[in-house]
Amino acid sequence: MAIFGSLVNALGIVIGSILGTYVLKIKNESLKDTMEKGMGLCCILIAIDGMICEFNTLNVLISMAIGTIIGEKIDLEGRMYKLAASLEKIFKDRNIGKAFSSASLIFCVGGMAVIGALDGGLMNSHDTLILKGIIDGILALFMASSLGIGVIFSAGLVFIYEGAIALLASPLSSVLSLGSEMVINNLSVTGSLILLGVGLNIVKIGKFKSMNYVPAIFVSIILTAIIS
């Protein structure tokens, strides 16, 4: 089943979120703030690690430029906040929006999400997404301990995002055959830049519309295919 890995990844987030909210829940406001910023620092570390590889600088620059224009045009950030606001009204919890939006970006923008989903769709191999599910589950555990149950809603978006890529993998197979290592590297660096913005937002250094950069990930894949 092509979407098995996506399902496991989403399940890992759900389990981590529940444990973080109801078992490891942090009530002390000072500790909660410190934990939240600690997660932001972890995001920054993961982002920096994802940029340590050989990549095409021009590809990343053009991808970010075009991707940002697309993201701003369709206002992905605004749409996410509207969805988050709806969740806040339904569950009457002001932290849900922040938890949902931050977690969704952290779990979606990395290279593992796209590459793992493509592996599932093309080769029925789910090892990457299963590993990602374990990592995301641990992150969800600590995020939910400070931000609350809102983190769990990101699991639905992750499943839709990765599942859609897995199901559309066949049309993208020609792209992967054209220098797959460079596809992965360019994608990883582009996604890591977006994740860096998420981390800086969490530690309150700057205010980036991180969601509006997400189309750059797919622009990067297309550009790599064209250049190759």
Buried (B, 14 or more C-beta within 10 A) or exposed (E): EBBBBBBBBBBBBBBBBBBBBEEBBBEEEEEBEEBBBBBBEBBBEBBEEBBEBEBBEEBBEBBBEBBBBBBBEEBBBEEBBEBBEEBBEEBEBEBBBBBBBBBBBBBBBBBBBBBBBBBBBBEEBBEBBBBBBBBBBBBBBBBBBBBBBBBBBBBBBBBBBBBBBBBEBEEBEEBBEEBBEBBBBBBBBBBBBBBBBBBBBBBEEEEBBBBBBBBBBBBBBEBBBEBE
